[in-house]
Amino acid sequence: MGGYALPQTIDRGAATGQFSAVQQRVRVCAAPYAHGSLAVELCGGALWAVVIPSTTGSLEGRNAWSSIGAPQASFGMDLGEGPAALRLDVGAALPLRRYSFTYLDVTGDLRSFYTTAPAFFFFGLSGRLTIF
């Protein structure tokens, strides 16, 4: 699974930035419980993401892409049996490294205007259709 985070614009006067991200997730799942129309999966894997900044007024590395790696765990359920079902996925990843983009304000104090999150959370609702 992968994804793209739409650009987020932050304006702090002395510094402005637009941040987007691309991420890819790889996971392995086991299905320890299946009963009737409910099937539960437990998954583990890894996430790799790149934060893509475009800033003005920030300090070192202001436009350098920043890569993030993280272990991830998720829980999935198929709701329904037969050829069609709804699928619910909930997961979290804890990055091994965080990035902070900083600037100097008008008084010369160091300020942070964007920091990557200490945890990423995922929620997905999708449909499943078995063709064969």
PyMOL commands that set and color helices and strands:
alter all, ss='L'
color gray80, all
select strands_A, chain A and resi 2-11+16-35+38-56+66-79+84-93+100-104+110-115+120-129
alter strands_A, ss='S'
color yellow, strands_A
deselect
rebuild
show_as cartoon
